[in-house]
Each structure stands twice: as structure tokens, then as C-alpha cells.
Amino acid sequence: MVSEKEIKFITYWELEREQRAKFSNKLLSGIPMSFLFGLPILLSITVVYLFFPEWYTKISNLPKGILPTIFLAVILSMLFFSYFRMQYKWEMNEQLYQELKSKQKKEVTS
């Protein structure tokens, strides 16, 4: 028997699934969580580079021009995480939707 909560999910997902399947929606929906992981990395690099420049040059043998490359790599990682996290959530919701629809169909035919 399909519960009321499952029926609510089916109606919700039927309305939302097409819009949430778009690339831009997945990317924008996942950005807050990716910022939660990427922003501390960017801030720590910035703080070390700006407030402790002597320490930064003594510890690393990297040229000074590497900072933009590091920032670009972290931002690209954040975008990658953002999209694929939401893609995973979409696929999980879609799988649950398909399972509930088949369960509902079996219930109706019985």
C-alpha cells in the first residue's frame, strides 16, 4: 500500500523533475554546499598569502604567480562538486519516483 507521504512525493516529483533535470538548475542549486567546502580553502590561502608573505615564500618553492592557478583549481572543483552532488540527488529522487510509481501501478492492477 502506498502511504500518503509517498503519494505527496510522487505529485511533488512529477511537478519538479523536468525543471530539476536542467544543467543550470543543478549547478546553481548545488553552489551553496560547494561554497561550504571551498570557501575555507580559498580564505586560508588568501590569509596566508596576504598576512604572512615571508612565511609563504620560505615554506614553498612555488613562484608567486601560482596563486591565480590555485584559485581557479579550487573554483573549478567547487563547480564540479556542485553539479555532481545535485545530479546524484536528482538520480536518487528519480529512482524513488520510479519505484513508487511501479508500486502504485501494481496496487491499482491488483
Summary of the structure (lengths in Angstrom):
residues: 110
radius of gyration: 22.4
end to end distance: 10.9
largest distance: 75.7
contacts: 270
relative contact order: 0.18
helix: 90%
strand: 0%
